[in-house]
Amino acid sequence: MSNSSIQKVAVIGSGVMGSGIAAQIANAGIPVVLLDIVPKDAADRSMLAKGAIDKMLKADPAPFMSKRNARLITPGNMEDDLALLSDCDWIVEVVLEDLKIKHATYEKLQAHRKPGSVISSNTSTIPLHLLVEPFGDALAKDFMITHFFNPPRYMRLLELVTGPKTRKDAIKLVRDFCDIQLGKGVVECHDTPGFIANRIGTFWLQASLNHAVDQKVSVEVADAVLSKPVGIPKTGVFGLIDLVGIDLMPHLAQSLLSTLPEGDEYRRIARDFDFIKGMIAAGYTGRKGKGGFYRLDTAGGKKEKQAFDITAPSFSESAYHKSDKPRLDSVDAGKAGLRAVVTTDDAGGRYAWAVLRDTLAYAASLVPDIADSIADVDEAMRLGYNWKFGPFEMIDALGAQWFADALKAEGKTVPALVQKVGSGSFYRVENGKMQYFGTDGAYHDVVRAEGVLLLRDIKLYSKPLYKSSSAALWDVGDGVLCVEFTGKMNALDNDVFDVYHHAIKKIGDGKGEWKALVIYNEGTHFSAGANLGLAIFAMNIGLWPQIEELIAGGQKAYMALKYAPFPVVAAPSGMALGGGCEILLHADHVQAHAETYCGLVEVGVGLIPGWGGCKELILRFQEKEREQYKKAIGGGDRLWMSPQNTPMGAVRKAFEVIGTATVAKSATEAKEIGYFRDRDGITMNRDRLLFDAKKKALEMAQNYAAPTPVESIRLPGPTGKVALDMAVSDFKKSGKATPYDVIVSDHLAAVLSGGAKADWTAPVSEQDLLKLEIYEFMKLVKNEGTQARVEHMLSTGKPLRN
């Protein structure tokens, strides 16, 4: 292939999967051609592709990281627009799982694609050799399977299957593109039925269903134990089936049964249940239908979550009952590890053991048939099903020898690989490196791709330079230190600030051994903000000085980071809310994972940002306002800051963003809102985030100059506050603001307008605004309305609309 990168892509098939793949490619900033068939008697011959884009713009969760990305997709059809393929480097086929239809599609693609372009199929049911068979080497050398998981934006796994004739450079091209630009965890699989994740995942779902019916275990018990206690998402089994669609289950079974070899264990456990057929027939297909194993009953005007009784011989609406959260020793045992769960002698423990026994033994029996290594299998299950641990990691948690003995005791076959590892483990740490047990009986290093740096690997060979109960300081190499949050939900408190100050002291002027600081962690979320549990405790006993001390301490720490004599790079992923977002606002640079959800959401608990969030957002928006003014009017800062010019745009914008608790639902959206600057960076692959942040920190350290404290911030003062108050009053009259929203907004407006002494001709400083934040924050903390909101959030996880 002449070009060394993918500059343009085509997706053939605009169904849910095809359009979702096109959207993720557009999210990476790459132009996409989206083609589909021409419907019979269609007024618009490209209506399918155009309609798919329209649907995605309205969908929730959104396939696009920004609605603007939709402009990168060119819709068309397979009869009139094949010429658009002539400059595409990669063509992804996502048509019906019918070999004849795929062959007919490839024939058209062959006639119009540019020489050396790559063609891949999203199939998970048809073997690769059958797909390319009629076309010989002309297609085989450029062909592979790229199996995305739905929804393509959010599911990280991409299973890559290649043939013996697929060009090595084509494999690397697509693998690197999917990894770096699409953010996928690429796992290379063998060309076997269901590949890795669906082969094991479908077995697990079937085994879970079978044992629940046979043991008469309720769906609530099944989901309670086969979820967090064993490292599986909180949806559990039946919640997951509801999520993906009950009607998908028969299709998954049929697909596997049509291609699995004789004697495969899945053939033995595959069963049809009359109640599932009845559910599908009655429209109970899960969340997309009337309900599924769970439903929300609204009879009598009350909302009641109900669960289906799977012991019922057939489907009936009368088989639903109120869903109760079970109390089980086996669920509590999850804190002590996996073996504690499956050895607990209650309904949950017996059920969990039966399901995991069969699933783990099945997974172990498939290697090396489905993949080269156990590491690939574990990675596929972590990324494809969001399991915290892969099958072989689970066996290690149980103890490989213990697992083998337990299988023998029940008359079950012990897989050859489990026999081979014996009393050893499938993973071990040797000389500070993680190693996995190979099918050859030897241990091999887990090798990371170039550009991947993980804190969990660093922890294998080092200890923190400093540690508190809520954070730790790590050396991540090349003179860069890293602050990691370690508390529950990575909540922020004085112990986090302590580590900040220690890092600042250790790095010094940035000219010695240490050069820069990165703020990063590998938790599910960057930070949910301040520790509300501590806050409500302090509120309830009136520890007002301690609360004020916490706010002042946070301000001091964040300002120290902002004006440190070395670069500070924040590298968030997942949620960065409240105080977590304020960290990003004070950093020199943000290198964010694409799936970062950030916002100043304090009003939801009856508060306002207190760690400099109000101040920083004002400065951020004024900077943009100044640039726009200078561009439109000319004359530089002198005219923008003149007494005759009194713009309110930045103040209104900050008031709107903070007052409505606006949350950016992607890093791209965070730039559009203003939480991130245009110059901040976005990393698509979560595993590459620390590497990219460290690289940026080192670049900045070469000629770093700390910013100058802002002493002159022009704000409107009382007249501006009146304008903001009037806007809130209108919202209250229209029912968009609650009575307590008005109170919180009043305190927010007092800060953003600059206080009673502020005026456009009388500038305030950063410290003035910080004092205002504390002053107004403390007024709210002492208000019963705020205390009610905080308690409600802690107990329900939802905001109180008082």
C-alpha positions in Angstrom: 0.0 0.0 0.0 1.5 3.3 -1.0 0.2 5.5 1.8 1.3 4.9 5.4 -1.9 6.2 7.1 -5.6 6.0 6.8 -6.9 9.4 5.7 -10.4 8.4 4.5 -12.7 5.5 5.3 -15.9 4.1 3.8 -18.5 2.1 5.7 -20.9 -0.1 3.7 -24.2 -0.6 5.6 -25.9 2.1 7.6 -27.7 0.0 10.2 -27.1 0.6 13.9 -23.7 -1.0 13.8 -22.5 0.5 10.5 -23.6 4.0 11.3 -22.1 3.7 14.8 -18.7 2.7 13.3 -18.9 5.6 10.9 -19.6 8.0 13.8 -16.6 6.8 15.8 -14.4 7.2 12.8 -15.8 10.8 12.4 -15.1 11.3 16.1 -11.4 10.7 15.3 -11.6 13.5 12.8 -11.5 11.2 9.7 -13.8 11.8 6.7 -16.2 8.8 6.2 -18.4 7.7 3.3 -21.5 5.9 4.4 -23.3 3.9 1.8 -26.4 1.6 1.8 -28.8 0.0 -0.6 -31.4 2.0 -2.5 -34.9 1.2 -1.1 -37.6 0.2 -3.5 -39.5 3.3 -4.8 -37.4 5.6 -2.7 -37.8 9.3 -3.4 -34.3 9.9 -2.0 -32.0 7.1 -3.2 -29.6 7.7 -0.3 -32.4 7.9 2.4 -31.0 5.0 4.5 -27.6 6.6 5.1 -29.1 10.0 5.6 -31.7 8.7 7.9 -29.1 6.9 9.9 -27.1 10.1 10.5 -30.3 11.9 11.6 -31.1 9.2 14.1 -27.6 9.3 15.5 -27.9 13.1 16.1 -30.9 12.4 18.3 -29.7 9.2 20.0 -28.9 8.9 23.7 -26.3 7.8 24.5 -24.9 9.8 21.6 -22.7 8.1 19.0 -21.1 11.4 18.2 -18.7 13.0 20.6 -19.8 16.3 19.1 -22.7 16.8 16.8 -20.3 18.7 14.5 -18.6 15.4 13.7 -21.7 14.4 11.7 -20.4 16.8 9.0 -17.5 14.4 8.3 -19.9 11.7 7.1 -20.9 11.7 3.4 -24.1 9.7 2.9 -24.7 7.9 -0.3 -25.9 4.6 -1.9 -24.5 1.5 -3.4 -25.7 2.2 -6.9 -24.9 5.9 -7.6 -22.0 6.6 -5.3 -19.4 3.8 -5.6 -17.0 6.3 -7.2 -16.6 7.8 -3.7 -14.6 4.7 -2.8 -11.8 5.6 -5.1 -9.8 7.6 -2.5 -10.7 5.6 0.6 -7.9 3.8 2.4 -10.1 1.4 4.3 -13.6 0.1 3.6 -15.6 -1.5 6.4 -18.4 -3.9 5.3 -21.3 -4.1 7.8 -24.1 -5.6 5.6 -26.4 -8.5 6.5 -24.8 -11.7 7.8 -25.5 -13.5 4.5 -22.6 -14.9 2.5 -24.3 -14.3 -0.9 -25.0 -10.7 0.0 -21.4 -10.2 1.2 -20.0 -11.7 -1.9 -22.1 -9.5 -4.1 -21.0 -6.4 -2.1 -17.3 -7.3 -2.4 -17.7 -7.7 -6.2 -18.9 -4.1 -6.3 -16.2 -2.9 -4.0 -13.5 -4.6 -6.0 -14.5 -2.7 -9.1 -14.3 0.7 -7.5 -11.8 0.6 -4.6 -8.3 2.1 -5.0 -5.5 -0.4 -5.4 -4.0 -1.5 -2.1 -6.9 -0.2 0.0 -8.0 -2.5 2.9 -11.4 -4.2 3.1 -12.7 -5.6 6.4 -15.9 -7.2 7.5 -17.6 -6.6 10.8 -18.9 -10.2 10.8 -18.8 -12.4 13.9 -20.4 -15.5 12.3 -18.9 -16.2 8.9 -15.3 -17.6 8.7 -12.8 -15.4 6.9 -11.8 -18.0 4.3 -15.4 -18.3 3.1 -15.7 -14.5 2.7 -12.7 -14.2 0.4 -12.9 -17.6 -1.4 -14.4 -16.5 -4.8 -12.0 -13.7 -5.2 -8.6 -15.3 -4.7 -5.5 -13.4 -3.8 -6.8 -10.2 -5.3 -9.0 -9.7 -2.2 -7.3 -12.0 0.3 -4.1 -10.0 0.6 -6.1 -6.8 1.5 -8.8 -8.5 3.6 -9.4 -9.0 7.3 -12.2 -9.1 9.9 -12.6 -6.1 12.3 -15.3 -7.0 14.8 -16.5 -3.9 16.6 -18.7 -4.2 19.7 -22.0 -2.2 20.0 -22.2 0.7 20.6 -18.9 1.3 18.8 -18.2 4.6 20.5 -18.3 3.2 24.0 -17.3 -0.4 23.8 -13.5 -0.6 23.7 -12.9 -4.1 22.3 -12.1 -4.7 18.6 -11.4 -8.3 17.6 -9.0 -8.5 14.7 -9.0 -11.6 12.5 -6.6 -12.0 9.6 -5.9 -14.7 7.1 -2.7 -16.4 6.0 -2.5 -14.2 2.9 -3.4 -10.9 4.6 -0.5 -8.4 4.1 1.5 -7.7 7.3 1.6 -3.9 6.5 -2.2 -3.9 6.1 -2.6 -5.6 9.4 -0.4 -3.0 11.2 -2.1 -0.1 9.4 -5.6 -1.1 10.6 -4.5 -2.3 14.0 -2.6 1.0 14.7 -5.5 3.1 13.4 -8.1 1.3 15.5 -5.8 1.5 18.6 -4.5 5.1 18.4 -7.2 7.0 16.5 -10.4 5.0 17.3 -9.3 4.2 20.9 -9.9 0.5 20.7 -8.2 -2.3 22.6 -7.3 -4.4 19.6 -7.2 -8.2 20.3 -6.0 -10.5 17.6 -8.1 -13.6 17.4 -8.1 -16.8 15.5 -10.7 -17.4 12.8 -13.0 -19.5 15.1 -16.8 -19.3 15.8 -17.7 -16.2 17.9 -14.0 -15.3 18.1 -13.2 -14.7 21.8 -15.6 -12.5 23.7 -18.9 -13.7 22.2 -17.7 -17.3 22.3 -17.2 -17.1 26.1 -19.8 -14.5 26.8 -22.6 -16.4 25.1 -21.7 -19.5 27.0 -21.6 -17.5 30.3 -25.1 -16.1 29.6 -26.5 -19.5 28.8 -24.9 -21.1 31.8 -26.2 -18.3 34.0 -29.8 -18.7 32.7 -29.7 -22.5 33.0 -28.4 -22.6 36.5 -30.9 -19.9 37.7 -33.8 -22.0 36.3 -32.4 -25.3 37.6 -31.6 -24.0 41.1 -34.7 -21.8 41.3 -32.6 -18.7 41.9 -34.5 -15.4 41.4 -33.2 -12.9 38.9 -32.5 -10.5 41.7 -30.3 -13.0 43.5 -28.5 -14.0 40.3 -27.7 -10.3 39.5 -26.8 -9.5 43.1 -24.1 -12.1 43.2 -22.9 -12.3 39.6 -22.1 -8.6 39.5 -19.8 -6.5 41.8 -18.9 -9.4 44.2 -17.2 -11.2 41.3 -16.0 -8.2 39.3 -18.8 -8.1 36.7 -20.7 -4.9 36.0 -23.7 -4.0 38.2 -26.2 -5.1 35.5 -25.3 -8.7 36.3 -26.7 -11.3 34.0 -30.4 -10.7 33.6 -29.9 -6.9 33.6 -27.4 -7.3 30.8 -29.7 -9.5 28.8 -32.4 -6.8 29.2 -29.9 -4.2 28.1 -28.7 -5.9 24.9 -32.2 -7.3 24.1 -33.8 -10.6 25.0 -34.6 -11.2 21.3 -30.9 -11.2 20.6 -30.4 -14.4 22.7 -31.9 -16.9 20.2 -29.9 -15.3 17.3 -26.6 -15.6 19.3 -27.4 -19.2 20.0 -28.3 -20.0 16.4 -25.2 -18.3 15.1 -22.9 -20.2 17.4 -24.6 -23.6 16.9 -24.4 -23.3 13.1 -20.6 -23.1 13.2 -19.3 -24.7 16.4 -17.5 -28.0 16.1 -19.2 -31.1 17.2 -18.6 -31.9 20.9 -18.3 -28.3 21.9 -19.5 -27.8 25.4 -21.9 -25.0 24.4 -23.9 -27.5 22.3 -24.5 -29.5 25.5 -25.8 -26.6 27.5 -27.8 -24.8 24.8 -31.5 -24.7 25.8 -34.7 -23.0 24.7 -37.0 -21.7 27.3 -40.7 -21.2 26.7 -40.9 -18.1 28.9 -38.3 -16.4 26.7 -40.2 -17.2 23.6 -43.3 -15.8 25.3 -41.5 -12.7 26.4 -40.3 -11.9 22.8 -43.8 -12.6 21.4 -45.4 -10.3 23.9 -42.9 -7.5 23.2 -41.0 -7.9 26.5 -37.6 -7.7 24.7 -35.8 -5.8 27.5 -35.2 -2.1 27.9 -36.0 -1.4 24.2 -39.4 -3.1 24.7 -42.1 -3.2 27.4 -39.6 -4.5 29.8 -37.8 -7.8 30.2 -36.6 -9.7 33.2 -37.1 -6.4 34.9 -39.9 -3.9 34.2 -41.2 -0.6 35.6 -44.8 -1.0 36.6 -46.7 2.4 36.6 -50.2 1.1 37.6 -52.0 3.3 40.0 -49.7 6.2 39.3 -46.8 4.7 41.3 -43.5 3.5 39.8 -42.5 0.1 41.0 -39.5 -2.0 39.7 -40.6 -5.5 39.2 -38.8 -8.7 38.4 -39.9 -11.8 36.4 -40.3 -15.1 38.1 -38.2 -17.5 36.0 -39.7 -20.5 37.7 -42.9 -19.8 35.8 -43.5 -22.5 33.1 -44.4 -19.8 30.5 -44.5 -16.1 30.2 -47.3 -14.2 31.8 -47.5 -10.7 33.1 -48.8 -12.1 36.4 -45.3 -13.7 36.9 -43.9 -10.3 37.7 -43.4 -9.4 41.4 -41.9 -6.4 43.2 -38.2 -6.5 42.9 -36.4 -6.6 46.2 -32.7 -6.2 46.9 -31.6 -9.6 48.4 -29.4 -9.8 51.4 -26.9 -12.5 51.0 -23.8 -13.6 52.8 -22.3 -14.5 49.4 -22.7 -10.9 48.2 -21.0 -9.5 51.4 -18.3 -12.1 50.9 -17.2 -10.3 47.7 -15.0 -8.1 49.9 -12.9 -11.1 50.9 -12.3 -12.3 47.3 -13.8 -14.5 44.6 -13.2 -17.8 46.4 -15.1 -16.5 49.5 -18.1 -15.8 47.2 -18.3 -19.2 45.6 -17.7 -21.1 48.8 -20.4 -19.4 50.8 -23.1 -21.9 51.4 -26.2 -19.9 50.4 -28.3 -19.6 47.3 -26.0 -16.9 45.8 -22.8 -18.8 46.6 -24.0 -22.1 45.1 -25.3 -20.3 42.0 -22.1 -18.2 41.5 -19.9 -21.4 41.8 -22.0 -23.3 39.3 -21.9 -20.6 36.7 -18.2 -19.6 37.1 -17.1 -23.3 37.4 -18.6 -24.0 33.9 -17.6 -20.7 32.3 -14.0 -20.7 33.5 -13.5 -24.3 32.6 -14.9 -23.6 29.1 -12.7 -20.6 28.6 -9.6 -22.6 29.7 -10.5 -25.4 27.3 -10.5 -23.0 24.3 -6.9 -21.8 24.4 -4.9 -22.0 22.1 -7.8 -22.7 19.7 -9.4 -19.2 19.9 -6.3 -17.1 20.7 -2.5 -17.3 21.0 -2.5 -16.5 24.7 -4.5 -16.3 27.9 -3.6 -12.6 28.1 -5.6 -12.0 24.8 -8.6 -13.9 26.2 -8.6 -12.0 29.4 -8.2 -8.7 27.6 -11.1 -9.5 25.3 -13.5 -10.2 28.2 -12.4 -7.2 30.2 -13.0 -4.9 27.2 -15.9 -6.7 25.5 -18.0 -7.5 28.6 -16.5 -5.0 31.0 -15.4 -7.7 33.4 -12.9 -6.5 36.0 -11.0 -9.7 35.7 -10.6 -12.1 32.7 -11.3 -15.8 33.1 -7.7 -16.8 33.8 -7.4 -13.9 36.3 -10.5 -15.4 38.0 -8.9 -18.8 38.1 -5.8 -17.3 39.7 -8.1 -15.6 42.3 -9.6 -19.0 43.1 -6.3 -20.7 42.9 -5.5 -22.9 39.9 -4.9 -26.0 41.9 -8.0 -25.4 44.1 -10.0 -24.9 41.0 -8.7 -28.2 39.5 -9.4 -30.1 42.7 -12.9 -28.7 42.9 -13.6 -29.7 39.3 -12.4 -33.2 40.0 -14.4 -33.5 43.2 -17.6 -32.9 41.1 -16.6 -35.3 38.4 -15.9 -32.5 35.9 -13.1 -32.5 33.3 -10.1 -30.4 34.2 -8.9 -28.5 31.1 -5.4 -29.4 29.8 -4.1 -25.8 30.4 -5.3 -25.9 34.0 -3.6 -29.3 34.5 -0.4 -27.9 33.0 -0.2 -24.8 35.2 -0.7 -27.2 38.2 0.0 -25.5 41.6 1.3 -22.4 39.8 -0.6 -19.4 38.6 -1.5 -18.1 35.2 0.0 -14.7 36.0 3.1 -13.8 38.0 5.4 -10.8 38.6 9.0 -11.5 37.8 11.7 -8.8 38.0 9.0 -6.1 38.2 7.2 -7.3 35.0 3.9 -9.0 34.6 4.1 -12.4 33.0 1.5 -14.9 31.7 1.6 -18.7 31.5 1.9 -19.8 27.9 0.5 -22.9 26.2 4.1 -24.0 25.9 4.4 -24.3 29.7 6.7 -21.3 30.0 6.0 -17.7 31.3 6.1 -14.8 28.9 6.2 -11.0 29.5 3.0 -9.1 29.0 4.2 -6.7 26.3 2.6 -3.3 26.0 2.3 -1.5 22.6 4.6 1.4 22.0 3.1 4.5 23.5 1.3 2.7 26.3 2.2 3.6 29.8 0.2 2.3 32.8 0.5 3.2 36.4 -0.4 -0.4 37.4 2.7 -1.6 35.6 4.8 1.1 37.4 3.4 -0.2 40.7 4.9 -3.7 40.0 8.4 -2.4 40.5 8.2 0.7 42.6 6.6 2.2 45.6 5.1 5.7 46.0 7.4 8.5 46.9 4.8 9.8 49.3 1.3 8.7 50.3 -1.7 9.8 52.3 -5.0 8.2 52.9 -6.5 9.8 49.7 -3.6 10.1 47.2 -0.2 8.9 46.3 2.8 10.4 44.5 4.6 8.3 41.9 7.8 8.6 39.8 6.6 7.8 36.2 10.1 8.3 34.7 12.2 10.9 32.9 11.8 13.4 35.8 8.0 13.4 35.8 6.0 12.8 39.0 2.3 11.7 39.1 -0.3 12.5 41.7 -2.9 9.6 41.9 -6.2 9.9 43.8 -6.9 6.7 45.8 -10.0 7.4 47.9 -13.6 6.2 47.2 -14.8 7.6 43.9 -11.4 9.5 44.0 -13.1 12.1 46.2 -11.0 15.1 47.2 -10.1 16.2 50.7 -7.2 17.7 52.7 -5.2 14.5 52.3 -5.2 15.0 48.6 -4.0 18.6 49.0 -1.2 17.3 51.3 0.1 15.2 48.4 -0.1 18.2 46.0 2.0 20.3 48.3 4.5 17.5 48.8 4.8 17.2 45.0 5.3 20.9 44.6 8.0 20.9 47.2 9.8 17.9 45.8 9.8 19.2 42.2 11.0 22.6 43.4 11.9 25.0 40.6 11.7 22.2 37.9 15.4 22.6 37.0 16.7 19.7 39.0 15.9 16.0 39.1 12.2 16.6 38.7 10.7 18.6 35.8 6.9 18.3 35.7 3.8 17.0 37.4 1.0 14.9 35.9 -2.4 14.4 37.7 -3.8 11.1 36.7 -5.3 7.8 37.9 -6.6 4.6 36.5 -9.9 4.5 38.4 -13.2 4.3 36.7 -13.5 8.0 37.2 -11.0 10.8 37.5 -12.8 12.4 40.5 -16.4 12.8 41.6 -15.4 16.0 43.5 -15.3 16.8 47.2 -15.9 14.2 49.8 -19.6 14.8 50.5 -19.7 12.2 53.3 -17.3 14.3 55.3 -19.1 17.5 54.4 -22.5 16.3 55.6 -20.9 15.0 58.8 -19.4 18.4 59.5 -22.6 20.2 58.6 -24.7 18.0 61.0 -22.5 18.9 64.0 -21.8 22.5 63.0 -18.1 22.2 62.3 -18.2 25.4 60.2 -14.5 26.4 60.8 -13.4 22.9 59.5 -15.5 23.3 56.4 -14.1 26.7 55.7 -10.6 25.4 56.3 -11.3 22.6 53.7 -12.4 25.2 51.1 -9.5 27.5 51.9 -7.1 24.6 51.7 -8.4 23.5 48.3 -8.0 27.1 47.0 -4.5 27.3 48.3 -3.5 23.9 46.7 -5.1 24.7 43.4 -3.5 28.1 43.2 -0.1 26.6 44.1 -0.5 24.2 41.2 -1.5 27.0 38.8 1.5 29.1 39.6 4.0 26.4 40.2 7.4 27.0 38.5 7.0 23.8 36.5 4.3 22.5 34.1 1.2 20.7 35.6 -0.7 18.5 33.2 -4.0 17.0 34.2 -5.0 13.7 32.5 -8.7 12.9 33.2 -10.9 10.1 32.1 -14.4 9.2 33.1 -16.1 11.7 35.4 -14.4 14.9 36.5 -17.0 16.7 38.4 -17.1 19.6 40.8 -13.7 19.8 42.5 -12.4 17.3 40.0 -13.3 19.7 37.2 -11.7 22.6 39.1 -8.4 20.7 39.0 -8.6 20.7 35.2 -9.3 24.5 35.1 -6.2 25.2 37.1 -3.8 23.0 35.2 -1.4 24.4 32.6 -2.6 21.8 30.1 -5.3 19.1 30.0 -4.6 15.9 28.1 -8.0 14.2 28.4 -9.3 10.8 27.4 -11.9 11.3 24.8 -14.5 9.9 27.1 -14.1 12.5 29.8 -17.4 13.8 31.4 -16.6 17.0 33.2 -18.6 19.8 34.8 -19.1 22.2 37.7 -22.1 20.5 39.2 -22.1 21.9 42.7 -25.6 23.6 42.4 -27.0 20.1 42.3 -26.2 19.8 46.0 -27.0 23.4 46.8 -23.5 24.8 46.6 -21.3 26.8 44.3 -17.7 26.0 43.1 -15.5 26.9 46.0 -12.0 25.9 44.9 -11.6 28.6 42.2 -14.0 27.2 39.6 -16.1 30.4 39.4 -12.9 32.4 39.1 -11.3 30.2 36.4 -14.4 29.9 34.3 -14.8 33.7 34.3 -11.1 34.1 33.2 -11.5 31.4 30.6 -14.6 33.0 29.1 -13.2 36.5 29.3 -10.1 35.4 27.4 -12.3 34.1 24.6 -14.5 37.2 24.8 -11.4 39.5 24.6 -10.1 37.5 21.6 -13.4 37.8 19.8 -13.7 41.5 20.6 -10.2 42.3 19.3 -10.9 40.3 16.1 -14.1 42.1 15.5 -13.3 45.6 16.6 -9.5 45.8 16.7 -7.6 48.0 19.0 -6.3 45.4 21.4 -6.8 45.0 25.1 -6.9 48.8 25.7 -10.2 49.2 24.0 -11.7 46.0 25.4 -10.9 47.1 28.9 -12.0 50.7 28.5 -14.7 52.1 30.8 -17.0 52.6 27.8 -16.9 48.9 27.0 -18.9 46.8 29.6 -19.4 43.3 28.1 -21.5 40.9 30.1 -21.0 37.9 27.8 -18.4 36.1 29.9 -20.4 36.6 33.1 -23.6 35.4 31.6 -21.9 32.4 30.0 -20.3 31.3 33.3 -23.6 31.9 35.1 -25.4 29.7 32.6 -22.8 26.9 32.6 -22.4 26.7 36.4 -26.1 27.5 37.2 -27.4 24.7 35.1 -24.7 22.2 36.2 -23.7 21.7 32.5 -21.7 18.5 32.0 -19.6 17.9 28.9 -20.3 14.4 27.6 -17.0 14.1 25.9 -13.6 15.8 25.8 -14.6 17.4 22.5 -17.7 18.8 24.0 -15.7 20.1 27.0 -13.8 22.2 24.5 -17.0 23.6 23.0 -18.4 24.5 26.4 -15.1 26.1 27.6 -14.0 23.7 30.3 -11.0 22.8 28.1 -9.0 25.2 25.9 -8.6 24.7 22.2 -5.0 23.9 22.8 -5.7 21.1 25.3 -5.2 17.6 24.0 -7.4 14.6 23.5 -6.3 10.9 23.7 -8.6 8.4 22.1 -7.2 5.2 23.7 -7.4 5.2 27.5 -4.3 3.1 27.8 -2.2 5.8 26.1 -3.3 8.7 28.3 -0.5 8.7 30.8 2.1 8.4 28.1 0.6 11.3 26.2 0.3 13.5 29.3 3.9 12.7 30.3 5.1 13.5 26.8 3.3 16.8 26.8 4.7 17.7 30.3 8.2 17.1 29.2 7.7 19.2 26.0 6.4 22.1 28.2 9.2 21.7 30.7 11.9 22.6 28.1 11.1 26.4 28.1 8.6 26.7 30.8 7.6 30.0 32.4 5.0 30.1 35.1 1.9 32.3 34.4 1.6 35.7 36.0 -1.0 36.1 38.7 -4.1 38.0 37.5 -4.6 41.2 39.4 -7.1 43.0 37.2 -10.4 41.2 36.5 -13.1 43.6 35.3 -16.6 42.5 36.4 -20.0 44.4 36.4 -20.7 44.4 40.1 -24.2 45.0 41.5 -25.7 46.1 38.1 -24.6 42.8 36.6 -26.0 40.8 39.5 -29.4 42.5 38.9 -29.4 41.3 35.3 -28.6 37.8 36.4 -31.2 37.8 39.1 -33.9 38.9 36.6 -33.0 36.0 34.3 -33.4 33.5 37.2 -36.7 35.1 38.2 -38.0 34.5 34.6 -36.9 30.8 34.9 -38.8 30.5 38.2 -42.0 32.0 36.7 -41.8 29.5 33.8 -41.3 26.5 36.2 -37.7 25.9 35.1 -36.2 26.8 38.4 -37.2 25.6 41.9 -37.4 28.0 44.9 -34.0 26.8 46.2 -32.5 27.1 42.7 -33.2 30.8 43.0 -31.4 31.0 46.4 -28.4 29.1 45.1 -28.3 31.2 41.9 -28.4 34.4 44.0 -25.1 33.4 45.8 -23.6 32.3 42.4 -24.5 35.6 40.8 -22.9 37.5 43.8 -19.5 35.8 43.0 -19.6 36.0 39.2 -20.6 39.7 39.2 -17.6 40.4 41.4 -19.3 41.4 44.6 -20.8 44.7 46.0 -17.7 46.8 45.5 -17.0 45.6 42.0 -17.5 47.8 38.9 -16.2 47.7 35.3 -14.0 50.6 36.2 -12.9 49.0 39.5 -11.2 45.7 38.7 -10.8 42.9 41.3 -8.1 40.3 41.7 -8.0 36.5 41.8 -7.8 36.6 45.5 -10.8 38.9 45.7 -12.9 36.3 43.8 -11.5 33.4 45.9 -12.6 35.2 49.1 -16.0 35.8 47.5 -16.3 32.1 46.7 -15.7 31.1 50.3 -18.0 33.8 51.7 -20.9 32.8 49.5 -20.1 29.1 49.8 -20.2 29.2 53.6 -23.6 31.0 53.6 -25.0 28.1 51.5 -23.4 25.4 53.6 -25.3 26.7 56.7 -28.7 26.7 54.8 -31.1 23.8 55.5 -31.9 23.6 51.8 -28.3 22.8 51.0 -28.0 20.3 53.7 -31.2 18.6 52.4 -29.7 18.4 48.9 -26.4 16.9 50.1 -28.2 14.3 52.2 -30.5 13.4 49.3 -27.6 13.0 46.9 -25.7 10.8 49.3 -28.7 8.5 50.0 -30.2 8.3 46.5 -27.5 9.4 44.1 -29.9 11.9 42.6 -30.3 15.7 43.0 -33.1 17.0 45.2 -35.4 19.5 43.4 -36.4 21.5 46.5 
